[in-house]
Amino acid sequence: MVWLERRYQFLLIFFHGIGVFSSWVVNKQTLINDKKNMKIKINWFLLVYSLIVSATTHAQYTQQLRGTVNDHVLQTPLAGATVTLQPNGQSVITDEQGVFRFRDLPVGSYRLQISFTGFKDVVFDNIAINSGKETVLNLPMEALIRTETAVILKSNSKKNKPLNDMSAVSARAFTVEETQKYAAAVNDPSRMATAFPGVLAADDGNNSIIIRGNSPGGLLWRMEGMDIPNPNHFSITGGSGGGISILNSQLLSNSDFVTAAFAAEYGNAMSGVFDLKLRKGNNEKREYTVQAGVLGLNAAAEGPFSKRYKGSYLINYRYSTLSLLNSIGVVKDGGSTNFQDLSYNIFLPAGKLGTFTLFGFAGKSDDLGKPKIDSSKWEEHDDRYPYTFVANTSMSGLTHTILLGNRMNLKSGIGYSSTRNSYIEDYIKDE
């Protein structure tokens, strides 16, 4: 009720100011003759005015929302598209680079509607505006096919329509916000997917998933159009899950999850596909983020390489909270569970030569079991077996996209990945 108290304070001050001003008008002739009283009344009026201004002024957190509208197929910017922001109804037109921006927006959730001649109208819901971080979006539009010889009836566009046009059925898109809002998702796409129809969590303590009764090992992971190894800590060779995801929500953009009727490009898929997309870093402003959570400590950096170059970088590093607590002696359980990871996405536009993107991730994890030295304290047979489990995964990729004419673009890529798994177990004899 603070705003109501301020409203009553404002009315009291305002009416008091009117009374003083009226008294000054009635006694105008007297004030003219008495300069000293006139100065006193003017000072009173100025004081009342300043109090009114200060009582009605309040601070509000704001942030900028900007993005780029481009052709979904050709990846070229669309100049002149109308971008409308709801619920405040603001509208702007994209410039020659397809860029739009809304300045000084109060923090909260917004809805964007984009329209452009010759393209299908698109709507993007649940766009979060935070005070500490500028929101940058990359919004694709599909060309509208018109015919003069037939009437085509289509249903309304599906909210979770997949980004890949070749995935017609049994596929849906998901957002980064969904990995944060679904119960027990923990920013992990695999755990989030267990809330979808036909998907179950495997009873193994990891984030492995069973899609329509198929083996968890049949899941295919892809990033920026390239096959990648299992992106999880504490994973095993040939598996698709692990204890904790290496991927961080700071890097992910809207992506696809496919459960059947796989497109030809998903030739190695047997159970399902996670087709992940990465977002580009802010190419106008350098930003830094530090987060502390139950899983780990995150540090992220993004921004442009220079003011005149539209390229950008986005890097995130995470270190296990449990490792930190164990190293300072807070956790003493006779062993240690450690992990750390690094992920990055570097966008390099090259003008007429097209655009280059360098991306990748690296995860290092190990689990150490240390038995008690005193054999009299052993309670189970396994207490005499010290072990070391190591699971390391890394992947780096480079893609190149170039426009060929007005209706075709060529995308090529090359990548390198590696995995390492080892398990060493010893036996301690009774002394």
N, C-alpha and C positions, 0 to 999 in steps of 0.2 A: 504493500500500500504506500510505498515511498512516493510514487508518482502522484497519488491523490493528495498527500500532504503537501507536496510541492505546488499542486494546482491551487489549494486553499491559500498557501502563502503568497502565491502570485496574485490572487484576487484581492487579498487584504492590502498588499503593497500597492496594487493598481488603484483601488478605490481611495486609499490614503493620498496617493499622488494627485488624483482628481480633486480631492478636497482642498489640498494645498493650492493647486492651480486655480480653483474657483475663487478661493479667498484672495488670491493675487489679482484676479480680474475685477472683483467687486471693489477692491481698494486701490484701483489703478491710479486714481488722481492723487491719493495719499502717497503712493510709492513714487510717483513722479517727483513730488516735492521732497521726498526723503530718499536720497540716493543710498544711504546706508542700509535702510530696510530693503531696498530693491536688490542689493547685492546678496542680502541674507536669503530673500525668497528665491533668487536664481540659483544660489548654492543648494537650497533645499530641493528644487526641481531637478537639478543635475544628479543629486544624490539618489532621489527616487528612481530616476531613469536608469542609473547604473545598477541599482538593486533589482529592477525588473529584468534587465538583460542577464545579470548573473544568475537569477532564480530560474530563468527559462532555458539556460544553456546547460547541456549535459553531453558527456563524451559517448561516442559509439564506435565500436570496432568495425573497421571496414577493410576490404581487400579487393584486388583487381582480378577479373576473370577475362582471359583472352584465349584465342585458339586459331586454328587454321581450318578452312573448309576446302576440301579437295575432291576430285573425281575418284570414285572408289576403284575404277579399273585402271585408268591412266596415271593416277597419282599426281595429277596436275592441279594447281590451285584454281579455285572458282572465284573470280572477281565479280562483285555485284550481287552476291547472295544476301538475302534478308535474314538476319538472325534476331529472333524475338526472345526476350527473357521474361519468364513468368515466375512469381505472380505480379511483379510490378509493371509489366507491359512495355518495358523498354525495347527499342528496336534499333539496330545498326546495320550498315551495309559493309560487306567485306571489301578490302582494298585490292589493288592489282596483284598482291601476293596471296589473296584469299584470307587475310588476317582480319580478325575482329577483336574488339575489346570492350569491356564494361568496367568503368572505374568506380571506386568508392562504393562498393556493394557491401551492405551489412552482412555479417557472417550468417550462414544458414544453408538451407537446401533449396535449390532452384531447378527450373525446368526450361530447356532450350528447344525452340522450334525453328527449323531452318527451311526456307523455301527458295527455289531458284528456277527460272524458266528452263524447261527441258529436262528437269530432274524431279525425282520423287521427294515430296516433303518428308522430313525426318524429325523425330522427337527424341530427346535425350532427357531422362528423368533422374532424379536424385543426384544432382551435381552439388557436391559439398564445397562450400566456401569457408575456409578457415582463416583466422586472423594472422597466423604466423607463417603462412605459406601461400604464395601466389598459385592459382589454379590455371594450368595450361592444357588445352584439349586439342586433339587432332580428329576432326569430324569428317567422315566420308559420306558422299552422296551418290546415289545410283541414278543413271540416266533413265529417263522416262521414254518408253517405246510407244509410239503412237501409230495407228493404222487407220486408213480411210475406208477400208473395205470390210471391216468387221468390228463388232462390239465385243470388248473383252471385259468380263466381270471378274473381279478379284476381291477376296476378303481383305479385311483390314490387316495391315502389316503386323506380324507377330512381334511382341515386345522383346523376346529373347531370340530373335532371328540370328542364325550363325553368320559370322563374317565371311566364311567360305561359301560362295554361291553354289559350289558343287555338292555341298552337304544339304540335300533337300529334305531328308527326314532323319529322325533319331539323332538330332543335333541341336544344340542350343548355345548361345553366347552367355558368358558370365562376366561380371565386373569385379574390380578389386574390392569395392564396398561389400559385395556379397561374401567374400572370403573373410570379412571382418564381422559381419552381422549374423551369419549362420551359427547356431549353437555348436560349441566345441570345434569350430573350424580352425581357430588359432592361425589365421592368415595362410592356411594351407589349402590349395585347390583340391587335393585328394580328400581331405576330411570334409570339406564343403560338399563335394559330390555325393557323399553318402546320404544326403537329404533329398537327392533326385530319385525319381521312380526307376526301379530296376537296378539300383546300386546298393550294395551292402558293404559294410566294413568287415574285413577278414579278422578272425579271432586270433590274432598273433601279436597284439600289443603295438603294432606298427600302423602306418597309414595306408597299408595295402587295401585295395578295393576289389570287390567281386561284381562284375557287370553282367547281368542276365545269366548268372551261373557259370561264367567262364573263369578260367584261371587268372589270378592277379598278374601273372607273368606275361599275359598277352596284351597288356596295356602299352601303348606307344606314346612316348613323349616327344614333342616337337617344339622348336623355338625359332621364330622368324623364318618358318618354312623349311627348317633343317631338322633331321632326326638328332636327338641328343640322348646321352646316357641317363640313367635313373637319377634325377636331381634331389636325392635325399641323403641325409646323414645316417650312418649306421646301417647302410644298405648292403646287400650281397649281390654278387655278380649274377646277372640274369633275372633279378627281381625288379619290381616296379615300385616298391615302397621302402620305407625306412622309419626311423624314430621321429625325425624332425626334417622338415623341408629345407633345402638349401635356398630355394627361391624366396625373395623378399618382396613384400607388397609395394615397397618403394619403387621397384622396377617394372612391375607388371602393368599392362594395359588390358583393355577388354579382349577376351580370348574365347576360344571355342572348346566345347566338350562334346565328343561324338561317341555314341554307344552302339551304332549299327549302320548298315548301308554305307560303308566307307567309300570315299572318293578314291580315284585311281592313285592319287599322290600319297595316300595312306596305305601303300602296298604291304607294309610290314605289320599292320594292325590285325590282331586276332580277337581282342576283347573290347577295347575302347581307345580313344585318342584324346590327349590333351594337346591342343594346338595353341601354344602360348605366343602372345605378342608383347613386345616391350615398348614402353613409352619413351619419348625423347626428352632430354633434359631441357630446362628453361634456356632459350637461346637469347634472352635479353637481360637477365638478371641472375647473379650468382646467389645461390641459397645453400644453407647448411642445416642439417637436421641431426639431432642427437636424441635417442630414445633409450629408456631403460625399462625392461620388462622381465617377466618370469623366465623366458627362454634365453634372452641374451641382451647385450648392450649393442645398439645400432648406431652407426655414424654414417651419414650420407652427405654427398656434395654434388651439386649440379650447377650448370651455368654455361655461358658462351665462352669460346676461346678468345674472342676479341669483340669489340663493339661493331666492327664493320663486317664481320664474318658471321653467317647465320648457322654455323656448325655449333654443336653442343656436346657436353659430356654429362654422364650420370653414373655415379659410383657409390656402392653401398658395401660396408664391412660390418660384420657381426661377430661378437665374441661371447661364448657361453657364460651365462651368469653363474652356473654351477661350478665351472672351472675357476672362475674368479673367487668364489667363496671357498673352494677347496684349497686354492693356493695361499689364501690368507689364514687358513686354519679354522674357518667357521664350520665347515662340514668335514667330519672325520668318520668315514664309514668303512675304512679298510680298503678303499679303492677310489677310483675317480672316473668320471664320465666327462669327456672334453669334446668340444667341437668349435669350429670357426669357419666362416665362409666369406667370399668376396664375389660380387656380381657387378657387371658394368654394361653400359650401352653408349657408344660413341657415334654420333651422327655427323657425317662429313659431306656436305653438298659440294659438287664440283662443277656447277654451271652446265655448260653444254655436254660435259662428259658424264652427266648423271649424278647419282648420289651413292656414297659408300657408307656402310654401317658396320662397325666393329663391336661385337658383343660377346658375352661369355660369362662363365661362373666357375668357381673353384670351391670345393668343400673338403675340409679335413676333420676327421672324427676318429676317436679311439675310446675304448672302454678297458680299464685296467682293473684286474681283481688281485688284491693283495691279502693273503691269509695272515692270521695272527701268528706271531712267532712262537708263542707258547702253545704247544700241541695239546696241553691239558684243557684249553679253552675251546677246542674244536667240538662242535655239536653235531655236524653232519659229515658224511664222507667227502662231499665237495669242498669242505673247508681246507683240505690239504692240496688243492689244485690252484695255484696262481695262473692267471691267464692274461693275454693281451690280444684284444681284437682291434684291428685297424681297417677303416673304410675311407678311402680318398677318391674323389671324383672331380674331374675338371673338363671344361669344354670351351673352345674359342671358335668363333665363326666370323667370316667376312662376306658381306653381300654387296652386290652392285646392281643398281636399277637405272635404266636409261630409257628415254622415250624415243620410239622409232615412228616417226610420222605423227599423225594426229589421232590414230586409233589403236596404237599398239605400244606396249612397253616390254622390255626384256629384263628379266631378273635372274641373276646368276649368283652362286655362292660357293664357298669352300669352308670346310671346318675341320677341326682336329679335337679329338676327345680321348680321355684316358681314365681308367679306373684301377684301383688297387685294393685288394682284400687279402687280409692275412689273419690267422688265428693261431696263436702259440700258447700251448698249455704245458705246464710242468707238474711234476709229482714230488711231494715232500714226504720223505720217510720219517717214521717215528724216531726220535732221538732218545 
